[in-house]
Amino acid sequence: MYVGERTRHQLAAKLTGLYVIIDPELTNGRDLLQVARQALEGGATAIQFRDKHRDKGDALPTAQRLLKICRDYDAVLIINDHADLAVACAAGGVHVGQHDLPIPMARAVLKPWQLVGSSNALEDEAIASYQDRADYIAVGAMFSTSSKVNTRPAGLATLKAVREIIPADGPPLIAIGGIDKLNVAEVAKAGADGIAVIGAVAMAEDPARAASELLNAFLSAKAGS
């Protein structure tokens, strides 16, 4: 295993728990950096920075501050969509959707040690991501969600089907979309290695407490599955 691959494997392992997506428009009017820090205090080991509206140059200072906070907690920072922004701020990697750069092209932009993760709603999409050597594979939306209006449903059946394809020692399988304390056990039992959320933590009255409770519920369900 090359040095870059080994580093990516170590970074990807931090996604096997709670992965919180931070969007400046989905913080209940609170400071984005404060919400991210609280999520990390509650046990999140990965933060994704998602900013759909600002130009990348304007978003860069925020990404750099988020990276510093993540390093304080030994967590990984992932940048949504933009591989060049991930390189510019030395983030842990980039997350791409089906209409963003293909995984091999995103990897060509990144440093060898940076992750590429992908969003997948269909079993065939997840298989393609695996074949393209994605460092982690996100499947969703698991449930209905108001945090992303153009998301496609995947559901537990798709997650279970993908789990049967992706080996246990392969890239982490991350469930995303509408996950909360009431349904997280279903996701754990369906085979997810980690969960990615927005509203359940970033919109919560107490993000640290929400993160802790959600992570504990996920881990308890995993232990019992």
N, C-alpha and C positions, 0 to 999 in steps of 0.2 A: 504494500500500500504506500503510495506516494505521500510526502509530507502534507500537501494540500488536502488530499483525501482523508488523511488521518485527522487533520484539524476539523474538517467538515463533519466527520463522523462524531467527534467530540461535541461540537456545537449543536448538531442535530439532536443529540441525546438530551439536551436541555429543553427540548420541546415536548418531552414525554411527561407532561403534567398540565400546567395551566399557561396558556398563551393568550395574552390580552391585546386586542387591537385598539389603538388609541387614535381617535379621529377628532380634530378640533371642534367639529360640529356636534359631537356626541359625548359631551362631558357635563351636561346640565349647567352650562355656563361657567364651569370652573376652569382653572388654569390646567392646561394639558399636561404640563410637567408634574404638577402636584398629583393629578390623578394617576399618572404613570408610576410615580414613586409609591403611592398608596397601594397600587396593585402589586408592586414588587414586595412591599412590606407584608402583604397578605399571602405571599408565596408564589406569585407568578415568576416563571423563570425565562419568559420570552415576552417581548413587547414588539408589536408591529406598529409602525408609524404610517398612518393612512391619511393623506391630505389630497383631496380630489380637486381642489380649487386654486391653490396658490402655485405660482411658478416655482420651479425647482430651486432656483437661486434664492427665492424668498423663504422656502421651506428648509434650506440647508442649515441655518443657525439653530432651528428647533431640533432638527435631526442630530446635530452635534451635541446639543444639551441632553437629549434623550440618551445618546450613547454614553455620556458620562454617568448619568444616573444608572443605566443598566450595568455599567462596569462596577459601580459601587455595590451592586447586589449580585455580582457574578452571573448576570443574566445576558441573554443575547438580544440584540436589536435587529429587527427585520424591517426593510423598507418596502412598502407596497408599490408595485408596478415598475419602479424606475431603477434599473440596474446602475445607471450612471450616478444617480444620487447615492446609492448604496456604496459605490466606490469612493465618491467624493467625501463622505463622512466616515468611511471605514467601518460601516455597519457589519453585522454578522452575515448579512445576505439580503436577498430580494425575494418577494413573493409575487408570482405572476398568475394572471388569469388566462382563460382560454383565448382572449383577444389581445393579450400582451405579447411581448417577444417570446418566441418559442424557447424552451429550456436550453437547447444547445447554443442559441444565439445570445441569450442572457448570460450563460456561463462564459462565452467568449469576451463579454464586456467586463465581467467580474474578475477579482483576484482569485488565484487558485484555491484559497482557503475559504472563500465566501460561499454561502449556501444559496441554492435555488429551490424554492418550494413552489408548489402549484395548486391551484383550485380545480376541483373536478366534481361535476354533478352526475356524470355517467360512469358506469363501469369501464367502458371502452376508453374514456378519457384518462381514468386512473391507470389503466394498463399502459397506455401510451406514455404517461408521465414516468411510470416505473421503467419502461424500456428506454426512455430518454435520460435515465439516471437522476431523476429528481432527488434531492437530499431529504425532502419530506413530502408527503402527499396528503393534501387536505381534501376531505370529502364533505360536501354539503350543497344546499342547506339541509340539515337534519330535520328542522322544524320550521314553522313560519317565523319570519323575523321582520322587524321594521327597520333594522339597522342598515339594510342594503336592499333597495327597492327593485333592482333588476336581477336578483339572484334566482337561480333555478332550483327546484326541489330535488333532493337526492333520496333522503329518507334512510331509515335504519336498514332496509333490505339491501340498498346499494352498499352501505358501509359493510355489512356482513359479507356480501359478495366480494368486495375488494379485499377484505381481511383474509379470505380464503386464498387469494392470489398472492398477496404480499407476504413474504416469509417473516417470521418473528424477528430475525436478525437483519431484516431489510430496512428501508427508510421508515421513519416513524409515520404512523397513520393518524392524522389529526382530524377529528370531527369538528364541524363548524356549522353555525346557523341556528339561532333560537334556543341554544342550550341554557338551562337554568337548573336550580336545585331540584326542581320537581321531575325533570326528565334526564338528568345527567347519568343516573344509574343505567338507564336503557342504552345510552351511548357507550358506557363502559363495558356493559355485557355484550354489546355488538362487536367489540374488538378494538376500539380506539386506544391508541397509545397515549394520546393527549387530546385536550379540548381547546378550541379557540373561541373566544367570546368578545363581544363588544358591550352591549347593553347590560348584561348581567353583572358586570363589574364597573365599567366606566360611567354608567348612568345610575349606579346605586347610590343611596344616601351616604353609605360608608364603604368606599371601594376596598379598603383593606380587609374589612370584615367580610364583605361579599366574596372577595377572592379566596380568603381562607376557608369559608364555609363551602364554597363550590369545589375547591381543590380537595378538601377532606372528603366530601361526598363522592367525588369521582374516585379517589384512591381507595376508599372503603368498598365501593362497588367493584372495583378492579380486584381487590383482594378476595372478595367473595364470589367472583365469577369463575 
